[in-house]
Amino acid sequence: MAASCSGAFAFQVLRASVTTSYRLTFLPTCTQVQQMNYAKPLFAAKKGKGKLEPVAVKVHLPVEADPEKLVNFVCGSHPVKEDREDITIKDDPEYPEWLWTLRTEKLPPLSEMDPNTKQYWRRLRTMAMKQKNLIKKVKKF
C-alpha cells in the first residue's frame, strides 16, 4: 500500500510540474499591451523648445481680384504657375449643344425615374443603404 501511495504522490507531482512548465511555455506572461509605431508622427518636435509643429506647410494660392479677368477668362485653368495663359470664355453658340442639356439641378424623385434603367436601381440601392445606416446609428444596443 505504501508503494501505491508513493506512486500516486509521484504522479501528482509529475502532473503539477508538467502543468506548470506548459503554462510557462505556451501561455503569455506579459500583461502590457505592445505598441507598434511604424507610422511617422504627424508633428516633428523642435530641438530648442520641445513644442510640436506641423510637418506639412500649408500653401496659399493667389486669388484673382480683377473683375475684367474674372469675366473673360477661366482663372486657374492652366497648371503651369509661371507665365500661364488662362482659357478665354467663348460665346454660347461656340459650345456644343449637349453642354446646355446637362442636368444641374437636383436629381428627380425615384417615382419619376424609369424602373428599367440602371440609374433607378443604383439610386434605390443607395437610398436603402442610407436608411439602413440611419437605423443602425439610432438603434440602441
MODELLER restraints for C-alpha pairs under 7 A, 6 or more apart:
rsr = mdl.restraints
at = mdl.atoms
rsr.add(forms.Gaussian(group=physical.xy_distance, feature=features.Distance(at['CA:42:A'], at['CA:54:A']), mean=6.78, stdev=0.5))
rsr.add(forms.Gaussian(group=physical.xy_distance, feature=features.Distance(at['CA:42:A'], at['CA:55:A']), mean=6.63, stdev=0.5))
rsr.add(forms.Gaussian(group=physical.xy_distance, feature=features.Distance(at['CA:43:A'], at['CA:52:A']), mean=5.66, stdev=0.5))
rsr.add(forms.Gaussian(group=physical.xy_distance, feature=features.Distance(at['CA:43:A'], at['CA:53:A']), mean=5.43, stdev=0.5))
rsr.add(forms.Gaussian(group=physical.xy_distance, feature=features.Distance(at['CA:43:A'], at['CA:54:A']), mean=4.82, stdev=0.5))
rsr.add(forms.Gaussian(group=physical.xy_distance, feature=features.Distance(at['CA:43:A'], at['CA:55:A']), mean=5.55, stdev=0.5))
rsr.add(forms.Gaussian(group=physical.xy_distance, feature=features.Distance(at['CA:44:A'], at['CA:52:A']), mean=5.86, stdev=0.5))
rsr.add(forms.Gaussian(group=physical.xy_distance, feature=features.Distance(at['CA:44:A'], at['CA:53:A']), mean=5.82, stdev=0.5))
rsr.add(forms.Gaussian(group=physical.xy_distance, feature=features.Distance(at['CA:44:A'], at['CA:54:A']), mean=6.60, stdev=0.5))
rsr.add(forms.Gaussian(group=physical.xy_distance, feature=features.Distance(at['CA:44:A'], at['CA:55:A']), mean=6.06, stdev=0.5))
rsr.add(forms.Gaussian(group=physical.xy_distance, feature=features.Distance(at['CA:45:A'], at['CA:51:A']), mean=5.89, stdev=0.5))
rsr.add(forms.Gaussian(group=physical.xy_distance, feature=features.Distance(at['CA:45:A'], at['CA:52:A']), mean=4.77, stdev=0.5))
rsr.add(forms.Gaussian(group=physical.xy_distance, feature=features.Distance(at['CA:45:A'], at['CA:53:A']), mean=6.51, stdev=0.5))
rsr.add(forms.Gaussian(group=physical.xy_distance, feature=features.Distance(at['CA:46:A'], at['CA:52:A']), mean=6.35, stdev=0.5))
rsr.add(forms.Gaussian(group=physical.xy_distance, feature=features.Distance(at['CA:72:A'], at['CA:88:A']), mean=6.03, stdev=0.5))
rsr.add(forms.Gaussian(group=physical.xy_distance, feature=features.Distance(at['CA:72:A'], at['CA:89:A']), mean=5.54, stdev=0.5))
rsr.add(forms.Gaussian(group=physical.xy_distance, feature=features.Distance(at['CA:73:A'], at['CA:86:A']), mean=6.02, stdev=0.5))
rsr.add(forms.Gaussian(group=physical.xy_distance, feature=features.Distance(at['CA:73:A'], at['CA:87:A']), mean=5.60, stdev=0.5))
rsr.add(forms.Gaussian(group=physical.xy_distance, feature=features.Distance(at['CA:73:A'], at['CA:88:A']), mean=4.49, stdev=0.5))
rsr.add(forms.Gaussian(group=physical.xy_distance, feature=features.Distance(at['CA:73:A'], at['CA:89:A']), mean=5.35, stdev=0.5))
rsr.add(forms.Gaussian(group=physical.xy_distance, feature=features.Distance(at['CA:74:A'], at['CA:86:A']), mean=5.89, stdev=0.5))
rsr.add(forms.Gaussian(group=physical.xy_distance, feature=features.Distance(at['CA:74:A'], at['CA:87:A']), mean=5.36, stdev=0.5))
rsr.add(forms.Gaussian(group=physical.xy_distance, feature=features.Distance(at['CA:74:A'], at['CA:88:A']), mean=6.35, stdev=0.5))
rsr.add(forms.Gaussian(group=physical.xy_distance, feature=features.Distance(at['CA:74:A'], at['CA:89:A']), mean=6.58, stdev=0.5))
rsr.add(forms.Gaussian(group=physical.xy_distance, feature=features.Distance(at['CA:75:A'], at['CA:86:A']), mean=5.83, stdev=0.5))
rsr.add(forms.Gaussian(group=physical.xy_distance, feature=features.Distance(at['CA:76:A'], at['CA:86:A']), mean=6.63, stdev=0.5))
rsr.add(forms.Gaussian(group=physical.xy_distance, feature=features.Distance(at['CA:77:A'], at['CA:86:A']), mean=5.78, stdev=0.5))
rsr.add(forms.Gaussian(group=physical.xy_distance, feature=features.Distance(at['CA:77:A'], at['CA:87:A']), mean=6.58, stdev=0.5))
rsr.add(forms.Gaussian(group=physical.xy_distance, feature=features.Distance(at['CA:78:A'], at['CA:84:A']), mean=6.22, stdev=0.5))
rsr.add(forms.Gaussian(group=physical.xy_distance, feature=features.Distance(at['CA:78:A'], at['CA:85:A']), mean=6.70, stdev=0.5))
rsr.add(forms.Gaussian(group=physical.xy_distance, feature=features.Distance(at['CA:78:A'], at['CA:86:A']), mean=5.85, stdev=0.5))
rsr.add(forms.Gaussian(group=physical.xy_distance, feature=features.Distance(at['CA:113:A'], at['CA:120:A']), mean=6.15, stdev=0.5))
rsr.add(forms.Gaussian(group=physical.xy_distance, feature=features.Distance(at['CA:114:A'], at['CA:120:A']), mean=6.49, stdev=0.5))
